[in-house]
Amino acid sequence: MNIKSIDIDFTKRNGLIPVVLQDGKTKDILMLAYTNREALDNTIKTGYAWFWSTSRSRLWMKGEESGNTQLVKEIKVDCDADALLYVVDSETPVCHTGNRSCFHNKLLDGRKLSEAT
């Protein structure tokens, strides 16, 4: 197999790239957030998920306020090197609503959301 070095492309979207968090055990998709170079470096250095908050315009470690930190076991890069997948060891809820995943609502008819049960 031919393995090559991949440079992550931070040139799109004002230096931000999307990150999907996936539970390493259940394979559930937990959340979507954005990272920049500094947040990615913090994730690699600490082993915990760091992001760039688009609403607060600052770096933040997932769980810094709630205590629901996410231990990153593996980082995968997509084929275009402009999106990441963090495979995490998640023992706590990820969503700020207290739900296990941020993807707890269902789209009913293309317009309305339904709270998932």
C-alpha positions in Angstrom: 0.0 0.0 0.0 1.3 3.5 -0.9 0.9 5.8 2.1 1.4 9.5 1.7 1.4 12.5 4.0 -1.7 14.6 3.9 -1.9 18.3 4.6 -5.1 19.3 6.2 -6.8 22.1 4.2 -7.6 25.0 6.5 -7.9 27.4 3.5 -11.7 27.0 3.1 -14.4 28.4 5.3 -12.3 31.1 7.0 -9.8 28.6 8.4 -12.4 26.3 9.9 -13.0 22.7 9.0 -16.0 20.5 10.2 -15.4 17.8 12.7 -17.8 14.9 13.3 -17.6 13.1 16.7 -18.4 9.4 16.6 -18.6 7.1 19.6 -15.9 4.5 19.2 -17.9 1.7 20.8 -21.4 2.3 19.5 -20.5 4.0 16.3 -23.2 6.6 17.0 -22.7 10.1 15.5 -22.6 12.4 18.5 -22.1 16.0 17.2 -20.7 18.3 14.5 -18.5 21.2 15.3 -15.6 23.2 13.7 -11.9 23.2 14.4 -9.1 25.5 13.3 -5.4 24.7 13.4 -5.0 25.8 17.0 -7.9 23.7 18.2 -6.7 20.7 16.3 -3.2 21.1 17.9 -4.8 21.3 21.3 -6.8 18.1 20.6 -3.6 16.3 19.5 -1.6 17.6 22.5 -4.2 16.9 25.2 -6.1 14.0 23.8 -9.4 15.8 24.4 -11.7 17.3 21.8 -11.1 21.0 21.2 -13.1 23.2 18.8 -13.6 26.7 17.6 -16.9 28.1 18.8 -18.5 30.0 15.9 -21.1 31.5 18.3 -18.5 32.7 20.9 -15.6 33.3 18.5 -13.1 31.5 20.7 -11.4 28.1 21.4 -13.2 25.7 23.7 -12.6 22.2 25.0 -15.8 20.1 24.8 -17.1 19.7 28.3 -15.1 22.6 29.8 -18.3 23.9 31.5 -20.5 20.7 31.7 -17.7 18.3 32.5 -18.7 16.1 29.5 -15.3 16.0 28.0 -14.6 13.7 25.0 -11.4 11.6 25.0 -10.2 11.3 21.3 -9.0 7.9 20.5 -8.4 8.4 16.8 -8.6 11.2 14.2 -9.5 10.4 10.7 -9.2 12.8 7.7 -11.6 12.7 4.7 -10.4 12.1 1.2 -10.3 15.9 0.4 -8.4 16.7 3.7 -11.0 19.3 4.6 -13.1 17.5 7.2 -12.2 15.4 10.3 -13.8 12.5 12.2 -12.9 12.2 15.9 -13.5 8.7 17.2 -14.1 9.3 20.9 -14.5 7.4 24.1 -17.7 8.9 25.2 -19.2 8.1 28.6 -21.3 11.2 29.1 -24.0 13.1 27.1 -22.6 15.3 24.3 -25.5 17.6 23.6 -26.0 20.8 25.7 -29.6 19.6 26.1 -28.4 16.6 28.1 -29.1 14.2 25.2 -26.5 11.6 24.4 -26.2 12.9 20.8 -26.9 16.3 19.3 -28.8 14.4 16.6 -31.8 13.6 18.7 -34.5 15.4 16.6 -36.1 13.9 13.5 -37.2 15.9 10.4 -40.8 15.0 9.8 -42.0 16.5 6.5 -39.0 18.6 5.3 -40.0 21.5 7.5 -40.8 20.4 11.1 -38.7 18.9 13.7 -39.9 16.2 16.1 -38.2 15.5 19.4 -36.8 12.0 19.1 -37.8 9.5 21.7 
